[in-house]
Each structure stands twice: as C-alpha cells, then as structure tokens.
C-alpha cells in the first residue's frame, strides 16, 4: 500500500486531502522510479523549503501532489510527450471539477506545467520555483542514485559501463545506465536550482553523488 504525505490535512478546508486522493489514483501500476513515493518525497521537500521561500503553501503543496499525474501516460510513449504539459492539462480539469477559484487554478496549473523547466515553460512564481527545485532535489543525492538505478532496471539497461559515451548511446536503451544519466543530467542539476534554500541542499547531495560514482568506477575497473 502506498504511503501518504505527512500533514496532509494541515489546510483546514480539506483541499489537500481531496487532491491527495485524486492524485494518488494516477499512480496505480506506475513505474517505481516515478511512483507515488516520489510524490511524497517532493511534497516533504516542499514542506521544508516552502516556508523559507515565503510560499503560499496551499498552492505549493497542491502542485506537489499533482505534479507528476501526466507521467504514466507519457512513460507509455517513452517520453515522446512532456509529462509536465500533459499534467498541467489534467490538473486544470481536476481543479475546475473540484470547484477551485480561478486564481488558484492558474497558480497550481502553472506549478505543474513548469516543473520540468522545458519547452519554453519556466517557473515564474515562488511556488513554481520551489516545486521545480524539490523535484530536481529528489533526482540527486542518495535517493537520486537509487532512482537512476531503478529506472535503468525498468527499461532493461545494463548495470554499469565506466566508459559509456553519452553521445554514442540513446535514452531508454541497453546503455542507458544510472551512470549515463548522471553524466547527461544529474551532475548538472545542482547548478540549475532556483532558490537559495534549495541550493544549500543540492550542493551536499551533489557531492555525495560525485563520491559514489567515483567509487563505482573504481570498483568496476578493479582499482578498489
């Protein structure tokens, strides 16, 4: 049974509890690397960073719960469509159906649609920036390493190749290892964090990743 975010009923009007129930339904049979547990961790990071960045916590935490609801649909197409954009469309529909006011709908939908910071959709509000940071922070450090290996297993990639050339290999293929993901994306994420609070967390997590992959390369090449 999937876990529930802490303090889900901290908003008196119960809006987060309603959104949590709806959002959770989108993660039945989802890939573990982007499953409900990921949402819970992002939610908790938003709880930690949001107050420091003076966010509207109802907007931020709603966005955290909904941010990956387009993921499963896009995973079935191997990422051919942007799950943030798909999730934004779904989010708007959910919030309208649940009777949220127009300002909240726009703010939460923006958080979801911009959390990848791709395709020209950038986070413009404090809440969107914190959600973006929280999502990226869950991709680095110890948990980021674990998720990278988990994803590699999900798509049938090999365990490791210390000599992998990202330019000569493709995503979702046999050589799309956790180390390739580190070289292509993860090692750069600490430089792309938008908030001061997030950057402090990111730097420590980044340094841990560097140490881990150095050790992995040493072990697989026989140095250690």
C-alpha positions in Angstrom: 0.0 0.0 0.0 1.4 3.4 -0.9 2.3 5.9 1.8 0.5 9.2 2.5 2.3 12.5 2.7 2.7 13.8 6.3 0.4 16.7 7.5 -1.9 16.2 4.5 -4.8 17.8 6.5 -2.9 20.9 7.5 -5.2 23.0 5.4 -8.4 23.5 7.2 -10.7 23.5 4.1 -9.6 19.9 3.3 -8.5 20.8 -0.2 -5.2 19.0 0.1 -6.9 15.8 1.3 -9.2 15.9 -1.8 -6.3 16.5 -4.1 -4.2 13.8 -2.5 -7.0 11.2 -3.1 -7.4 12.2 -6.7 -3.6 12.4 -7.4 -2.9 9.0 -5.9 -5.3 7.4 -8.3 -3.0 8.3 -11.2 -0.1 6.2 -9.8 -1.7 2.8 -9.9 0.8 0.5 -11.6 3.2 3.4 -12.3 6.9 2.8 -12.6 8.6 2.7 -9.2 11.2 5.3 -10.2 8.4 7.9 -10.7 5.8 6.4 -8.4 3.8 7.8 -5.5 6.8 7.5 -3.2 8.5 10.2 -5.4 5.5 12.4 -5.0 5.6 12.0 -1.2 9.3 13.0 -1.1 8.7 16.0 -3.3 5.8 17.0 -1.1 8.0 16.8 2.0 10.8 18.8 0.4 8.2 21.5 -0.4 7.1 21.5 3.2 10.7 22.1 4.2 11.6 24.7 1.6 8.3 26.5 1.0 8.1 28.4 4.3 11.8 29.5 3.9 10.9 31.0 0.5 7.6 32.5 1.8 5.3 30.5 -0.4 1.6 30.1 -0.4 1.6 26.6 1.0 -1.8 25.6 -0.3 -0.7 26.4 -3.9 2.7 24.8 -3.4 1.6 21.5 -1.8 -1.3 21.1 -4.2 1.2 21.4 -7.0 3.5 18.9 -5.4 0.7 16.3 -5.1 -0.3 16.8 -8.8 3.0 17.5 -10.4 3.5 14.0 -12.0 0.0 12.9 -12.8 0.9 13.0 -16.5 3.9 10.8 -16.0 2.4 7.3 -16.6 0.6 8.4 -19.8 3.9 9.8 -21.2 6.0 6.8 -19.9 3.9 4.5 -22.1 5.3 6.5 -25.1 8.9 6.5 -23.8 8.8 10.2 -23.1 7.6 11.3 -26.5 5.4 13.9 -24.9 6.2 16.2 -22.0 4.6 14.9 -18.8 4.6 18.3 -17.3 2.4 19.8 -20.1 0.1 16.8 -20.0 -0.1 17.0 -16.3 -0.9 20.7 -16.5 -3.9 20.0 -18.7 -5.1 17.2 -16.4 -4.6 19.4 -13.3 -6.7 22.2 -14.7 -9.5 19.8 -15.4 -9.3 18.4 -11.9 -9.3 21.8 -10.2 -12.2 23.1 -12.2 -14.2 20.0 -11.4 -13.4 20.4 -7.7 -14.6 24.0 -7.7 -11.3 25.8 -7.1 -11.3 29.5 -7.7 -9.7 30.8 -10.9 -6.6 32.3 -9.3 -5.8 29.0 -7.5 -6.4 27.0 -10.7 -4.0 29.2 -12.6 -1.3 29.2 -9.9 -1.4 25.4 -9.3 -1.6 24.6 -13.0 1.5 26.8 -13.6 3.4 24.9 -10.9 2.6 21.6 -12.6 3.2 22.7 -16.2 6.5 24.4 -15.4 8.1 21.9 -13.0 10.4 20.5 -15.8 11.5 23.9 -17.0 11.4 22.7 -20.6 9.9 23.6 -23.9 9.8 27.3 -23.0 7.6 26.8 -19.9 9.6 28.3 -17.0 8.6 28.6 -13.3 7.6 32.2 -12.8 6.2 32.2 -9.2 7.9 31.3 -5.9 5.7 28.3 -5.6 6.6 27.0 -9.1 10.3 27.6 -8.4 10.2 25.6 -5.1 8.3 22.8 -6.7 10.9 22.7 -9.6 13.7 22.6 -7.0 12.1 19.9 -4.9 11.5 17.7 -8.0 15.2 18.1 -9.0 16.5 17.5 -5.5 14.7 14.1 -5.5 16.8 13.3 -8.6 20.2 13.8 -6.9 22.0 12.6 -3.8 21.5 9.1 -2.4 17.8 8.9 -3.4 18.6 10.2 -6.9 21.2 7.4 -7.3 18.7 4.8 -6.2 16.1 6.2 -8.6 18.6 6.2 -11.5 19.4 2.5 -11.0 15.7 1.7 -10.5 14.8 3.4 -13.8 17.7 1.7 -15.6 16.3 -1.7 -14.4 12.8 -0.8 -15.5 13.9 -0.2 -19.1 16.3 -3.2 -19.2 19.6 -1.3 -19.2 22.9 -2.9 -18.1 24.2 -2.2 -14.6 27.2 -0.1 -15.4 29.8 0.9 -18.0 32.5 3.3 -16.8 33.4 4.1 -20.4 29.9 4.9 -21.6 29.8 7.7 -24.1 26.5 9.7 -23.8 26.9 10.9 -27.3 27.0 7.4 -28.8 24.2 5.9 -26.7 20.5 6.5 -26.6 17.9 7.0 -23.8 15.7 4.1 -23.0 18.3 1.7 -24.5 20.6 -1.0 -23.1 23.3 1.5 -22.3 21.0 4.0 -20.6 22.6 3.2 -17.2 22.4 5.2 -14.0 26.0 6.4 -14.7 24.9 7.7 -18.2 22.0 9.5 -16.5 24.5 11.0 -14.1 26.8 12.2 -16.9 23.9 13.5 -19.1 21.8 15.2 -16.5 22.2 14.5 -12.8 25.7 16.1 -12.3 24.4 19.4 -13.7 21.2 19.7 -11.6 22.8 21.4 -8.6 23.7 24.3 -10.9 20.1 24.7 -12.1 18.4 25.0 -8.7 16.4 28.3 -8.5 16.1 29.0 -4.8 18.7 29.8 -2.1 17.2 27.2 0.2 17.2 24.5 -2.5 20.8 25.3 -3.5 22.0 24.6 0.0 20.5 21.1 -0.1 21.6 20.5 -3.7 25.3 21.1 -3.1 25.6 18.5 -0.4 23.6 15.9 -2.4 25.7 16.6 -5.5 29.0 16.0 -3.6 27.7 12.7 -2.4 26.9 11.6 -5.9 30.3 12.5 -7.1 31.9 10.3 -4.4 29.6 7.4 -5.2 30.2 7.3 -8.9 33.9 7.7 -8.4 33.8 4.6 -6.1 31.6 2.7 -8.5 34.1 3.3 -11.4 37.0 2.3 -9.2 35.3 -1.0 -8.2 34.2 -2.0 -11.7 37.6 -1.3 -13.1 39.4 -3.2 -10.3 41.0 -0.3 -8.6 39.2 -0.9 -5.4 
